[in-house]
Amino acid sequence: MQGVDRDMQGIQGKQGRQGIQGKQGRQGIQGKQSRQGIHRHHASRITFYVLLFIILTGCSAIPRFWEREVESPVPDPNLTPTLQTPTAGAAATAVPTSSAPQTTTLKIWVPPEFDPQGDTPAGELLKVGLDEFDARRSRVEVEVRVKALSGGGGMLTSLRTAQAAAPLALPDLVLLSRPLLEEAAEDDLIFPLDEITNTMADDNWYEYARQLSQYQEETVGVPFAGDVLLMAYRSDLFEEAPADWEKVLATEGVLTFPASAPEALTTFALYHGAGGTFATEEGEVLFDTSPFLEVLSFYQQGWAAEVIPYWLTQFETESQAWEAYQKNQAQLAFVWSSRYLNLLPADTALTSIPSQDGKAFTIANGWLWSVASTDPARQALSVELAEFLTTNSFVADWTSAAGYVPPRPEALESWAGEEEWGVLEQVLPSSQILPSQLVLDKLGPRVRDAVVSVLKDQITPEEALLIINGEGEAQQ
């Protein structure tokens, strides 16, 4: 496809993007049913958008605008016809100059997994949505470029380069994860939206989505999709999902998670669930010691009960921990919803991560549309497109097809009847965004070292807390 950068390093695509296959039952999530109904739902939705697109365009052939590379100039709204001065002896006749309407090319950058040309139901839906926006705006063309998330030609590197050396090459709209959004906002690569739109004032957003959209008390993104940390379990081994730490410790299975991950997101999630919070002061991270001590004690008890074994310390990524679950080395697994919803593993059900008091809670990441253009008129047009792509009906269908969770409560209602709906209905209202990148960078490695030392039975939870405080050293 012309106009799409393919020379960047891709990120690993999601597995099995065949949408969310239908499920039955709202209670506890046991077993799996055929998802043919949901496939028909997706097909009918796609057919609806295609028919609407044909009607709006008068059945004429519309070019694929994201394949175009050359941007047309933006017309001057103050342009008025000019008169040609008559020469001597010639008739004084007014000759207007050409003022034919010209097309504005709206450039958007997306990561590889969101490519509208991708051969997935989610890619097809996004392409149809962009076509519909084009049809509604007769003099606007949308050009999509695929950018890697990291590396020399990655999203943020390309934004910095274009902003410094080639402003005309800047995109108008970019799709960023929350960590990348923080970095982009900190470096002034994206722009605040509060004076352009009031879309986040809508009541139809989850609290986690509102938090995702904010950076330093400014709106810098419009939420498109969410991703929450949950727990998978063998539905044939558990009559009831273990909802609290005590019930987890009483199981005869193994709970797997990436204990050596430098971001320590699992431990931070349990810390938040125990009432822990973070604050920053002059670049330093402030935290509550008591919740951390309780989580470390839970790990120690889990090690003693062989529910959280020491060999988890070899796992640095979620993929490694999930592989252990797939190989039946574990009966419980912390997993991000995007992985689970794309795989829908057999004999497995989904529930909230266990909390100290049994109340549903988790942390959330997400993807947001952010404005990178420096031109006010293009900024307004970019926000219009972002709002169009995050309408209730569109985001409900797209997240279902892509394996993400909706940022809007009303969008989740369309999932009613699916097996995961009951869990998500309980979890999403209480979800909080994952810790800031500052917390992950400064505190993550310390927390990782403390957890590894406890699971290897090298130190006590109290001694591990000193490591998190920066007052002790991890055991080798």
Backbone torsions as a table, in degrees:
resi	resn	phi	psi	omega
1	MET	NA	124.5	177.5
2	GLN	-66.8	150.1	175.4
3	GLY	83.7	5.3	-179.8
4	VAL	-119.0	120.7	-178.9
5	ASP	-71.2	117.6	179.2
6	ARG	-113.3	5.9	-175.2
7	ASP	-91.8	8.6	179.0
8	MET	-95.5	162.2	175.7
9	GLN	-73.0	129.5	179.8
10	GLY	-82.8	160.4	170.0
11	ILE	-98.1	158.4	-176.9
12	GLN	-66.3	125.8	179.7
13	GLY	-67.5	162.2	179.3
14	LYS	-78.7	150.8	-178.5
15	GLN	-85.2	143.8	169.3
16	GLY	56.1	54.5	-178.1
17	ARG	-80.5	66.4	177.2
18	GLN	-106.2	27.3	177.8
19	GLY	81.4	-176.9	176.6
20	ILE	-93.7	115.7	-177.5
21	GLN	-81.2	136.5	-168.8
22	GLY	-52.6	153.4	-178.8
23	LYS	-141.8	159.0	-179.6
24	GLN	-120.5	150.1	172.7
25	GLY	92.0	140.2	178.9
26	ARG	-111.4	-0.1	-171.6
27	GLN	-104.8	118.6	164.7
28	GLY	63.1	-21.8	174.5
29	ILE	72.5	86.5	177.9
30	GLN	-119.5	125.6	172.0
31	GLY	75.2	-176.9	-179.7
32	LYS	-137.2	146.8	176.0
33	GLN	-115.2	167.8	176.6
34	SER	-63.8	140.7	-177.1
35	ARG	-103.8	23.8	-177.5
36	GLN	-62.7	-33.5	179.7
37	GLY	-61.7	-40.3	-179.7
38	ILE	-69.2	-36.2	176.6
39	HIS	-61.3	-42.1	177.7
40	ARG	-63.2	-36.2	177.9
41	HIS	-61.2	-46.5	179.8
42	HIS	-64.1	-41.7	-178.6
43	ALA	-63.9	-39.9	179.5
44	SER	-67.0	-37.3	177.2
45	ARG	-63.3	-46.1	-178.7
46	ILE	-62.6	-42.7	178.8
47	THR	-60.1	-41.6	178.5
48	PHE	-59.1	-46.7	-177.9
49	TYR	-66.0	-39.1	-179.3
50	VAL	-65.3	-43.9	178.8
51	LEU	-62.5	-42.6	178.3
52	LEU	-61.0	-41.1	179.6
53	PHE	-61.5	-42.6	-178.3
54	ILE	-65.1	-42.2	-179.9
55	ILE	-62.0	-45.4	-176.2
56	LEU	-66.3	-29.7	-177.9
57	THR	-95.1	7.2	177.4
58	GLY	66.3	28.1	176.1
59	CYS	66.1	13.4	179.1
60	SER	-88.0	157.8	-178.6
61	ALA	-74.9	128.2	-179.2
62	ILE	-111.0	128.5	179.1
63	PRO	-69.1	157.0	176.2
64	ARG	-80.5	104.5	-167.5
65	PHE	-69.6	-26.8	-179.4
66	TRP	-73.5	-5.3	177.9
67	GLU	-86.9	-8.1	-177.7
68	ARG	-85.1	145.1	-176.3
69	GLU	-106.4	-30.9	-173.2
70	VAL	-90.4	126.3	179.5
71	GLU	-87.2	129.9	176.8
72	SER	-79.8	149.1	-179.7
73	PRO	-66.2	150.0	178.0
74	VAL	-79.7	129.3	-178.8
75	PRO	-66.1	144.3	177.4
76	ASP	-78.1	117.7	-178.9
77	PRO	-64.9	-16.3	-178.4
78	ASN	-95.6	5.0	-176.9
79	LEU	-66.2	129.8	177.1
80	THR	-128.2	152.4	178.8
81	PRO	-59.8	141.3	178.3
82	THR	-112.0	154.9	-179.0
83	LEU	-104.6	138.3	176.9
84	GLN	-82.5	127.4	-179.5
85	THR	-67.9	125.7	-177.3
86	PRO	-70.3	144.7	177.1
87	THR	-86.1	165.7	-178.0
88	ALA	-59.4	132.3	177.5
89	GLY	84.6	-9.7	-179.6
90	ALA	-94.4	156.8	178.7
91	ALA	-68.7	137.6	-178.7
92	ALA	-78.2	77.3	-177.3
93	THR	-107.8	129.0	178.8
94	ALA	-71.3	129.1	179.1
95	VAL	-118.6	104.4	-178.4
96	PRO	-72.8	142.7	174.1
97	THR	-80.4	163.7	-177.2
98	SER	-69.1	130.9	176.5
99	SER	-135.3	39.3	-179.1
100	ALA	-63.8	141.2	178.6
101	PRO	-58.3	138.5	179.6
102	GLN	-115.8	160.2	-173.8
103	THR	-93.8	139.9	173.3
104	THR	-99.9	125.5	177.4
105	THR	-95.1	116.8	179.9
106	LEU	-95.0	117.2	-174.5
107	LYS	-98.6	128.4	176.1
108	ILE	-127.3	145.5	177.6
109	TRP	-112.9	135.2	178.3
110	VAL	-135.0	153.2	172.8
111	PRO	-68.5	162.4	-176.5
112	PRO	-55.4	-37.3	-176.9
113	GLU	-68.4	-13.6	179.6
114	PHE	-104.2	12.6	-178.5
115	ASP	-58.2	119.6	179.4
116	PRO	-68.0	-13.7	175.6
117	GLN	-92.1	0.0	178.4
118	GLY	-67.2	147.1	-176.1
119	ASP	-85.0	64.2	179.9
120	THR	-138.6	157.6	175.2
121	PRO	-57.7	-39.3	179.7
122	ALA	-65.8	-41.1	177.5
123	GLY	-62.7	-41.1	178.7
124	GLU	-63.5	-42.8	179.2
125	LEU	-63.1	-41.9	-179.9
126	LEU	-65.5	-39.8	178.7
127	LYS	-63.0	-44.5	179.1
128	VAL	-63.4	-39.4	178.1
129	GLY	-62.7	-41.7	178.3
130	LEU	-67.2	-38.5	176.4
131	ASP	-61.3	-41.8	-179.3
132	GLU	-64.7	-40.0	177.2
133	PHE	-62.4	-43.1	176.3
134	ASP	-56.8	-44.5	-176.5
135	ALA	-65.4	-34.2	-179.8
136	ARG	-75.3	-27.5	178.4
137	ARG	-112.4	97.2	-169.2
138	SER	-63.5	-27.4	-178.4
139	ARG	-111.4	30.7	176.6
140	VAL	-127.0	130.8	174.8
141	GLU	-118.6	139.0	179.2
142	VAL	-103.9	126.0	178.3
143	GLU	-114.3	120.9	-178.2
144	VAL	-103.9	130.4	173.6
145	ARG	-119.8	137.7	-180.0
146	VAL	-94.2	125.1	-178.4
147	LYS	-124.9	137.0	174.5
148	ALA	-64.4	156.2	-179.5
149	LEU	-78.1	-25.1	-176.8
150	SER	-143.7	178.2	179.6
151	GLY	94.1	-178.3	-176.3
152	GLY	-60.6	-34.7	178.4
153	GLY	-106.1	22.3	-178.0
154	GLY	-70.7	173.5	-173.5
155	MET	-55.9	-56.7	-174.8
156	LEU	-70.9	-37.8	177.4
157	THR	-60.3	-42.6	179.3
158	SER	-66.9	-37.3	177.4
159	LEU	-63.4	-44.0	-179.6
160	ARG	-63.4	-44.2	-178.7
161	THR	-62.8	-46.9	-178.7
162	ALA	-66.2	-41.0	-178.8
163	GLN	-63.4	-36.0	-176.6
164	ALA	-83.2	-37.3	-170.4
165	ALA	-118.9	-24.7	-175.5
166	ALA	-144.7	72.9	-176.5
167	PRO	-57.1	-30.7	-179.9
168	LEU	-67.9	-16.6	179.8
169	ALA	-89.3	-3.6	179.7
170	LEU	-63.3	143.1	172.8
171	PRO	-75.8	165.1	175.2
172	ASP	-91.7	-36.9	-175.4
173	LEU	-136.9	136.2	179.7
174	VAL	-130.0	149.3	178.0
175	LEU	-106.6	116.1	-173.0
176	LEU	-126.1	146.5	169.1
177	SER	-75.9	165.0	-178.0
178	ARG	-57.8	-46.7	178.4
179	PRO	-59.8	-41.0	178.7
180	LEU	-69.0	-35.1	177.7
181	LEU	-61.4	-43.3	178.1
182	GLU	-58.8	-46.1	-178.7
183	GLU	-65.5	-41.6	179.7
184	ALA	-64.8	-41.2	179.0
185	ALA	-66.9	-39.6	179.6
186	GLU	-63.0	-34.4	-178.6
187	ASP	-94.5	10.1	178.8
188	ASP	58.7	36.5	176.7
189	LEU	-89.2	-17.6	175.8
190	ILE	-128.0	166.1	-169.7
191	PHE	-121.0	147.8	177.0
192	PRO	-61.1	148.7	-174.6
193	LEU	-113.7	-2.3	-172.0
194	ASP	-61.0	-31.3	179.9
195	GLU	-88.8	-3.0	-178.6
196	ILE	-105.2	-35.4	-175.3
197	THR	-146.3	152.4	173.6
198	ASN	-116.1	27.1	-176.3
199	THR	-60.0	-31.3	-178.5
200	MET	-76.6	-5.4	174.1
201	ALA	-79.0	-11.0	177.7
202	ASP	-62.0	137.6	178.8
203	ASP	-70.3	-18.0	-175.1
204	ASN	-86.4	55.3	171.5
205	TRP	-135.7	140.8	170.5
206	TYR	-69.8	155.7	179.1
207	GLU	-60.9	-39.3	-179.9
208	TYR	-61.8	-34.6	179.1
209	ALA	-67.8	-39.8	176.3
210	ARG	-61.7	-42.3	179.1
211	GLN	-64.6	-40.6	178.0
212	LEU	-59.0	-36.3	-173.8
213	SER	-77.0	-14.0	-173.8
214	GLN	-101.6	141.8	170.0
215	TYR	-144.3	120.7	-177.1
216	GLN	51.1	47.9	173.8
217	GLU	64.9	22.2	174.9
218	GLU	-125.5	146.3	174.7
219	THR	-81.1	120.0	-177.4
220	VAL	-124.6	6.5	178.9
221	GLY	-163.7	155.4	175.4
222	VAL	-109.7	118.3	-174.3
223	PRO	-62.2	133.8	-179.4
224	PHE	-112.9	-38.1	-177.4
225	ALA	-155.5	150.3	179.4
226	GLY	-117.4	161.5	179.0
227	ASP	-146.7	120.5	-174.9
228	VAL	-122.4	151.3	178.9
229	LEU	-84.7	124.5	-177.6
230	LEU	-130.6	-176.0	177.3
231	MET	-125.9	127.1	174.1
232	ALA	-94.5	149.9	179.0
233	TYR	-150.1	157.5	179.5
234	ARG	-73.3	109.7	-174.9
235	SER	-67.3	-23.2	179.7
236	ASP	-82.9	-10.6	-179.4
237	LEU	-102.4	-18.5	-176.4
238	PHE	-121.6	120.7	174.2
239	GLU	-68.7	-30.1	-179.6
240	GLU	-142.5	136.5	-179.6
241	ALA	-65.6	133.3	177.7
242	PRO	-68.4	116.2	-173.3
243	ALA	-95.4	-18.7	-178.5
244	ASP	-130.3	171.9	-176.2
245	TRP	-62.4	-39.4	-177.9
246	GLU	-61.4	-42.1	179.7
247	LYS	-70.2	-33.1	175.7
248	VAL	-63.9	-44.2	-178.9
249	LEU	-66.0	-24.6	-178.1
250	ALA	-84.9	-7.7	-179.8
251	THR	-75.2	163.5	176.5
252	GLU	-101.5	9.3	-179.6
253	GLY	-100.8	-174.1	179.0
254	VAL	-115.0	136.3	175.1
255	LEU	-101.3	119.4	-177.7
256	THR	-106.0	143.6	174.7
257	PHE	-163.2	161.7	-178.8
258	PRO	-77.5	85.9	-174.7
259	ALA	-65.2	-24.9	-178.1
260	SER	-100.9	13.2	177.5
261	ALA	-65.7	128.9	-177.7
262	PRO	-64.2	-23.4	178.0
263	GLU	-79.3	-21.8	177.4
264	ALA	53.7	39.5	-174.4
265	LEU	-65.3	-34.3	178.4
266	THR	-61.9	-46.3	-179.6
267	THR	-66.4	-39.0	176.9
268	PHE	-63.7	-36.7	178.6
269	ALA	-64.5	-45.0	178.4
270	LEU	-65.9	-36.2	176.6
271	TYR	-61.8	-45.3	177.0
272	HIS	-62.9	-41.6	-179.8
273	GLY	-64.0	-25.5	177.9
274	ALA	-87.5	6.2	177.3
275	GLY	98.8	6.1	-178.8
276	GLY	-75.6	147.8	178.0
277	THR	-134.7	169.5	177.5
278	PHE	-127.7	153.0	172.5
279	ALA	-147.0	157.6	177.8
280	THR	-122.9	145.4	179.6
281	GLU	-147.0	113.9	-178.9
282	GLU	52.5	43.4	176.6
283	GLY	83.2	-2.2	179.1
284	GLU	-102.8	147.9	-178.5
285	VAL	-96.5	126.2	177.4
286	LEU	-105.9	139.5	-177.2
287	PHE	-148.1	170.6	179.4
288	ASP	-94.4	126.8	-176.7
289	THR	-75.9	-35.1	-174.6
290	SER	-61.0	-48.1	178.1
291	PRO	-61.4	-36.7	177.2
292	PHE	-63.5	-41.5	179.5
293	LEU	-63.3	-37.9	179.1
294	GLU	-66.9	-39.3	178.3
295	VAL	-66.9	-44.3	179.1
296	LEU	-62.5	-36.7	176.5
297	SER	-66.6	-37.8	175.6
298	PHE	-60.9	-43.1	177.6
299	TYR	-62.2	-43.1	-179.7
300	GLN	-62.5	-43.3	178.3
301	GLN	-65.8	-37.2	177.3
302	GLY	-64.9	-37.5	175.9
303	TRP	-64.2	-44.5	-179.6
304	ALA	-63.4	-34.9	-179.1
305	ALA	-87.8	0.4	-178.9
306	GLU	62.6	23.0	174.3
307	VAL	-87.9	-33.4	177.7
308	ILE	-122.2	80.0	-171.9
309	PRO	-73.8	163.5	-176.6
310	TYR	-65.6	-27.4	-175.5
311	TRP	-68.7	-7.9	172.6
312	LEU	-65.1	-18.7	-178.0
313	THR	-69.9	-8.8	177.1
314	GLN	-86.1	-7.8	-177.1
315	PHE	-94.5	121.4	179.0
316	GLU	-106.1	-13.4	-177.5
317	THR	-131.2	159.6	176.6
318	GLU	-63.5	-35.7	-179.1
319	SER	-60.3	-41.2	179.4
320	GLN	-65.7	-43.2	179.7
321	ALA	-66.5	-39.3	-179.9
322	TRP	-67.4	-34.8	178.0
323	GLU	-61.1	-38.2	177.4
324	ALA	-62.4	-37.6	177.0
325	TYR	-66.3	-44.3	-179.2
326	GLN	-63.7	-29.5	178.7
327	LYS	-87.7	11.0	178.4
328	ASN	64.1	23.6	173.3
329	GLN	-82.6	-10.5	178.8
330	ALA	-144.3	153.2	-179.4
331	GLN	-110.2	-8.6	177.3
332	LEU	-135.4	145.5	-179.0
333	ALA	-152.0	132.0	168.7
334	PHE	-75.2	131.8	-175.0
335	VAL	-149.7	143.9	175.4
336	TRP	-75.7	142.1	-175.4
337	SER	-57.7	-34.1	-178.9
338	SER	-63.4	-35.9	177.8
339	ARG	-69.9	-48.9	-176.6
340	TYR	-62.7	-46.5	-174.9
341	LEU	-69.1	-22.5	176.2
342	ASN	-85.5	-24.3	-179.3
343	LEU	-96.7	-39.5	-175.8
344	LEU	44.7	62.6	-174.9
345	PRO	-64.1	147.8	-179.1
346	ALA	-70.0	152.6	176.8
347	ASP	56.7	28.6	-177.6
348	THR	-132.9	140.5	176.7
349	ALA	-124.2	170.5	-173.6
350	LEU	-122.7	143.6	176.8
351	THR	-151.4	173.8	177.1
352	SER	-68.1	155.1	173.1
353	ILE	-64.7	145.6	-178.7
354	PRO	-67.1	139.6	176.8
355	SER	-117.8	168.7	-177.3
356	GLN	-63.3	-37.2	-177.6
357	ASP	-104.9	3.6	177.5
358	GLY	84.6	1.4	179.1
359	LYS	-82.4	142.9	-178.4
360	ALA	-65.4	130.8	179.8
361	PHE	-162.9	150.5	172.8
362	THR	-165.3	178.0	174.9
363	ILE	-109.9	156.6	-173.9
364	ALA	-133.2	142.0	167.6
365	ASN	-111.5	-179.0	178.9
366	GLY	-179.2	173.4	179.3
367	TRP	-118.1	138.6	-175.4
368	LEU	-136.6	147.9	172.9
369	TRP	-86.4	125.8	179.5
370	SER	-126.3	151.6	-175.8
371	VAL	-95.7	127.0	179.8
372	ALA	-112.4	-12.0	-178.8
373	SER	-69.5	145.4	177.4
374	THR	-93.7	-7.4	-177.3
375	ASP	-90.4	124.4	-177.0
376	PRO	-56.8	-41.1	-179.3
377	ALA	-65.4	-40.8	178.7
378	ARG	-72.0	-32.3	175.5
379	GLN	-60.8	-44.7	-179.7
380	ALA	-63.5	-41.1	178.8
381	LEU	-67.3	-36.7	178.3
382	SER	-64.6	-42.0	178.0
383	VAL	-64.2	-37.5	177.6
384	GLU	-59.9	-42.2	178.1
385	LEU	-66.8	-42.3	179.1
386	ALA	-61.0	-41.7	178.4
387	GLU	-66.0	-37.2	179.1
388	PHE	-64.1	-38.4	-177.6
389	LEU	-81.7	-5.3	179.2
390	THR	-119.2	20.5	173.5
391	THR	-64.1	158.8	-174.5
392	ASN	-57.4	-49.0	-175.8
393	SER	-68.9	-41.7	-177.3
394	PHE	-68.1	-45.6	-177.2
395	VAL	-68.7	-29.3	176.4
396	ALA	-63.7	-46.9	-178.8
397	ASP	-70.9	-42.3	-175.0
398	TRP	-68.1	-45.4	-179.8
399	THR	-63.5	-37.4	178.0
400	SER	-62.2	-42.0	-179.7
401	ALA	-72.9	-32.2	-174.3
402	ALA	-90.1	-12.5	-179.2
403	GLY	83.9	24.4	173.7
404	TYR	-108.7	174.6	177.3
405	VAL	-106.1	148.2	-176.2
406	PRO	-70.4	147.3	173.1
407	PRO	-85.0	-5.3	-176.9
408	ARG	-116.8	133.1	178.3
409	PRO	-59.4	-42.1	-178.3
410	GLU	-67.0	-27.6	176.5
411	ALA	-68.3	-35.6	179.2
412	LEU	-66.4	-25.7	-179.5
413	GLU	-60.6	-27.4	178.9
414	SER	-70.6	-13.5	177.9
415	TRP	-86.6	-4.3	-176.3
416	ALA	-52.6	133.6	-177.1
417	GLY	101.8	-21.9	175.3
418	GLU	-79.6	152.7	-173.1
419	GLU	-62.8	-36.5	-177.2
420	GLU	-78.1	-14.4	-174.1
421	TRP	-56.8	-45.2	-177.4
422	GLY	-60.6	-42.7	179.5
423	VAL	-66.3	-47.1	-178.8
424	LEU	-64.3	-35.9	178.1
425	GLU	-61.8	-33.3	178.7
426	GLN	-79.8	-38.1	-170.5
427	VAL	-84.4	-44.6	-171.1
428	LEU	-59.6	-38.7	179.9
429	PRO	-62.0	-26.4	-177.7
430	SER	-102.9	3.9	-177.5
431	SER	-71.3	146.4	176.7
432	GLN	-124.8	150.7	-179.5
433	ILE	-66.3	153.6	178.1
434	LEU	-62.2	159.2	-179.0
435	PRO	-56.3	155.3	-179.5
436	SER	-63.9	161.9	179.5
437	GLN	-62.1	-31.9	176.7
438	LEU	-61.4	-45.0	178.9
439	VAL	-64.3	-45.2	-178.8
440	LEU	-62.7	-39.4	-178.5
441	ASP	-71.4	-44.1	-174.3
442	LYS	-83.2	-39.7	-172.3
443	LEU	-102.0	-26.6	-175.5
444	GLY	-53.4	-53.9	-179.5
445	PRO	-60.8	-34.8	177.7
446	ARG	-66.3	-44.4	179.4
447	VAL	-63.2	-42.2	177.5
448	ARG	-57.2	-47.6	-179.4
449	ASP	-62.9	-39.2	179.8
450	ALA	-65.2	-43.3	-179.1
451	VAL	-65.1	-44.8	-179.8
452	VAL	-61.0	-42.3	-179.3
453	SER	-64.8	-36.7	178.4
454	VAL	-69.4	-44.8	-177.4
455	LEU	-70.1	-19.7	174.1
456	LYS	-90.7	4.5	179.3
457	ASP	57.4	37.9	-179.5
458	GLN	-93.4	-29.8	-178.6
459	ILE	-143.3	165.7	177.4
460	THR	-84.0	164.0	175.2
461	PRO	-56.8	-36.9	179.6
462	GLU	-64.9	-39.9	177.9
463	GLU	-70.3	-35.8	178.5
464	ALA	-65.2	-33.0	179.2
465	LEU	-62.7	-31.5	177.3
466	LEU	-64.1	-35.5	177.7
467	ILE	-63.6	-44.5	179.3
468	ILE	-62.8	-36.4	177.8
469	ASN	-73.0	-7.3	-177.0
470	GLY	79.8	17.5	-176.4
471	GLU	-108.4	-1.9	-179.6
472	GLY	-138.6	174.0	-179.6
473	GLU	-121.0	145.1	178.7
474	ALA	-70.8	149.8	176.8
475	GLN	-77.3	143.5	179.1
476	GLN	-88.0	NA	NA
